C-alpha cells in the first residue's frame, strides 16, 4: 500500500502557503484602505471596508481575487527592489 499523495510542493510559487486573509492584511498594512481602493477600485475596498466583508467578496469573485494576488506580488517585488537599492519600499503615489 502506498501513501496518498501529499499536496505538491511549489517552491517557485510565491503565493503557496499564504491565505487570502494574509494577502489582504499585508496589502492593507502597506497601502491602507484608501491606497488599496485607488489601485483596485472595488466597492468592498471603498465603501465601509473591512477584512471580513472583503474576504467574503473576494472568495466569490475569482477575477477580483486575481487582482489582489497580482497587487500583492507587485508589492513584494517592489519591496525586494527597494531593499536591494537600500531604500524604503513605501507605497507609491
DAQUIKA-V534006 format. One record per residue. N is the residue number from 1. RES is the residue in one small letter. PHI is phi in whole degrees, 0 to 359 (none if undefined). PSI is psi in whole degrees, -180 to 180 (999 if undefined). NEAR is the number of other C-alpha atoms within 10 Angstrom. Layout:
N,RES,PHI,PSI,NEAR / N,RES,PHI,PSI,NEAR
This chain:
1,x,none,132,3 / 2,x,261,155,4 / 3,x,287,146,5 / 4,x,295,147,6 / 5,x,295,134,6 / 6,x,276,173,6 / 7,x,297,139,6 / 8,x,296,141,7 / 9,x,281,132,9 / 10,x,236,75,10 / 11,x,294,-23,8 / 12,x,260,5,7 / 13,x,262,107,8 / 14,x,292,-15,11 / 15,x,266,-8,14 / 16,x,299,128,11 / 17,x,88,-7,10 / 18,x,263,137,9 / 19,x,273,160,10 / 20,x,299,-35,16 / 21,x,296,-41,14 / 22,x,295,-41,11 / 23,x,299,-49,17 / 24,x,297,-43,21 / 25,x,298,-40,14 / 26,x,295,-42,15 / 27,x,295,-42,20 / 28,x,294,-39,18 / 29,x,296,-41,11 / 30,x,284,-49,16 / 31,x,260,-25,19 / 32,x,80,166,14 / 33,x,295,-39,20 / 34,x,295,-48,14 / 35,x,297,-37,18 / 36,x,293,-41,21 / 37,x,290,-26,18 / 38,x,288,-34,13 / 39,x,276,-35,15 / 40,x,229,97,15 / 41,x,284,84,13 / 42,x,243,143,16 / 43,x,300,-33,12 / 44,x,293,-16,19 / 45,x,261,-16,22 / 46,x,254,-37,16 / 47,x,255,104,10 / 48,x,50,60,9 / 49,x,290,144,15 / 50,x,209,158,13 / 51,x,297,-44,14 / 52,x,299,-48,11 / 53,x,291,-36,12 / 54,x,293,-42,17 / 55,x,298,-41,16 / 56,x,301,-45,11 / 57,x,292,-47,15 / 58,x,294,-33,21 / 59,x,291,-27,12 / 60,x,266,-8,10 / 61,x,233,93,11 / 62,x,302,-39,11 / 63,x,293,-35,11 / 64,x,288,-39,16 / 65,x,298,-40,18 / 66,x,299,-39,12 / 67,x,295,-41,14 / 68,x,295,-44,20 / 69,x,297,-41,17 / 70,x,296,-42,12 / 71,x,294,-38,18 / 72,x,298,-45,19 / 73,x,296,-39,15 / 74,x,298,-44,12 / 75,x,299,-42,20 / 76,x,295,-44,16 / 77,x,296,-42,13 / 78,x,297,-41,17 / 79,x,294,-40,17 / 80,x,294,-41,15 / 81,x,298,-46,14 / 82,x,295,-37,14 / 83,x,293,-39,12 / 84,x,295,-35,10 / 85,x,280,-13,10 / 86,x,86,15,9 / 87,x,256,-171,11 / 88,x,261,146,13 / 89,x,256,55,17 / 90,x,288,166,12 / 91,x,297,140,13 / 92,x,276,148,8 / 93,x,252,999,7
